[in-house]
Amino acid sequence: MVRLRASATRWHSDDFPGWVEVSVRDARGREHRIIEKAPVITALNVTADASFPIEFWIEAETERVDGGEIVVMLPYGMETTEGDRSLVVAAPTSTGQGPVLVLPPCQDS
């Protein structure tokens, strides 16, 4: 599991429960747009009156790691406006900086 840095860039629609446009950047610097229900994409209280952009993290599944890149699957059937359900993102640096945070595996108690 990884957390992918994202930015809600604008309110998209008032259709229930409210839709937001989100931007994520891949390993090659290309910006991808996702249009999704606000409460699906983030637990933050994002509304039409919000001050955009709003930075947050999207939890995604790791498909594979290839050198300094991670292929991630977007959650909940999300896809970009181009129809992509997975993205290639840059792996975090040794200082933990970058567009992705790698979460430790869950430990059974």
Backbone torsions as a table, in degrees:
resi	resn	phi	psi	omega
1	MET	NA	137.6	177.1
2	VAL	-131.3	160.9	171.5
3	ARG	-112.2	126.3	-176.9
4	LEU	-102.7	125.4	179.2
5	ARG	-64.8	132.6	-178.8
6	ALA	-138.9	162.6	178.8
7	SER	-139.0	118.6	172.6
8	ALA	-73.7	119.1	-173.3
9	THR	-98.2	-26.9	179.4
10	ARG	-168.0	159.3	173.3
11	TRP	-76.2	131.8	-175.4
12	HIS	-99.3	-42.9	-174.9
13	SER	-159.2	146.2	175.4
14	ASP	-84.9	-3.5	176.6
15	ASP	-53.6	138.8	-175.4
16	PHE	-57.8	135.5	1.6
17	PRO	-95.6	17.4	-175.5
18	GLY	108.4	129.1	-177.4
19	TRP	-116.0	142.1	-177.0
20	VAL	-127.7	148.7	174.5
21	GLU	-98.1	130.6	-175.4
22	VAL	-123.6	144.6	178.0
23	SER	-115.9	134.8	171.8
24	VAL	-131.6	151.1	-177.0
25	ARG	-113.8	134.8	-179.8
26	ASP	-89.2	-177.5	-175.5
27	ALA	-64.3	-23.1	-179.2
28	ARG	-96.2	7.2	177.7
29	GLY	85.6	2.7	180.0
30	ARG	-76.3	134.1	179.2
31	GLU	-88.1	132.5	177.1
32	HIS	-115.1	141.1	178.8
33	ARG	-107.7	139.6	175.1
34	ILE	-126.0	131.3	174.0
35	ILE	-113.1	116.9	-171.6
36	GLU	-147.2	160.8	174.6
37	LYS	-60.5	130.8	-176.6
38	ALA	-53.9	-47.6	-177.6
39	PRO	-72.8	-12.0	176.7
40	VAL	-82.0	-40.3	-173.0
41	ILE	-84.9	-23.0	179.6
42	THR	-154.7	150.4	175.5
43	ALA	-83.1	-7.7	177.9
44	LEU	-67.4	151.4	178.9
45	ASN	-84.0	83.9	-178.9
46	VAL	-95.9	125.2	179.8
47	THR	-130.3	173.7	178.3
48	ALA	-61.6	-26.6	-178.4
49	ASP	-87.0	0.9	-177.0
50	ALA	-65.1	157.6	174.8
51	SER	-92.6	109.5	-177.6
52	PHE	-94.1	152.2	1.5
53	PRO	-78.8	157.7	177.5
54	ILE	-121.6	117.3	-179.8
55	GLU	-85.4	139.3	177.5
56	PHE	-161.6	-178.2	-179.5
57	TRP	-118.5	142.2	173.1
58	ILE	-108.8	126.1	175.3
59	GLU	-78.5	130.0	-177.2
60	ALA	-135.4	158.5	177.9
61	GLU	-89.9	140.1	175.2
62	THR	-81.1	122.8	174.2
63	GLU	-86.2	-45.5	177.4
64	ARG	-165.9	158.6	176.4
65	VAL	-112.9	131.5	-178.3
66	ASP	-133.8	91.8	-178.2
67	GLY	65.6	-121.9	-178.8
68	GLY	-91.3	15.7	-178.7
69	GLU	-126.8	151.6	177.7
70	ILE	-126.0	129.7	173.0
71	VAL	-90.4	120.4	-178.4
72	VAL	-115.9	145.6	175.3
73	MET	-99.8	125.5	178.3
74	LEU	-65.4	145.6	-174.9
75	PRO	-81.2	165.5	170.8
76	TYR	55.0	29.2	179.0
77	GLY	73.2	12.7	179.1
78	MET	-62.3	152.0	172.4
79	GLU	-147.6	159.1	178.3
80	THR	-73.9	169.9	177.9
81	THR	-65.6	-15.2	176.0
82	GLU	-90.9	-1.6	178.1
83	GLY	92.2	8.6	179.4
84	ASP	-81.8	133.7	176.8
85	ARG	-104.2	-8.8	175.8
86	SER	-135.0	154.9	-178.9
87	LEU	-135.1	152.5	173.2
88	VAL	-99.6	117.4	-178.0
89	VAL	-120.5	158.2	179.0
90	ALA	-73.3	136.3	176.2
91	ALA	-69.0	153.2	179.0
92	PRO	-63.9	152.8	177.6
93	THR	-77.8	174.8	-179.9
94	SER	-63.5	-20.4	178.2
95	THR	-90.3	0.4	179.6
96	GLY	84.6	3.1	-179.5
97	GLN	-83.5	153.6	175.8
98	GLY	134.4	-175.8	-174.8
99	PRO	-80.5	-2.3	-175.5
100	VAL	-135.1	139.4	169.4
101	LEU	-112.9	126.9	177.4
102	VAL	-89.4	124.1	-179.3
103	LEU	-90.2	141.1	178.5
104	PRO	-67.8	151.5	177.8
105	PRO	-63.7	149.3	177.0
106	CYS	-68.2	140.0	177.8
107	GLN	-103.4	129.0	174.8
108	ASP	-73.1	136.7	180.0
109	SER	-90.2	NA	NA
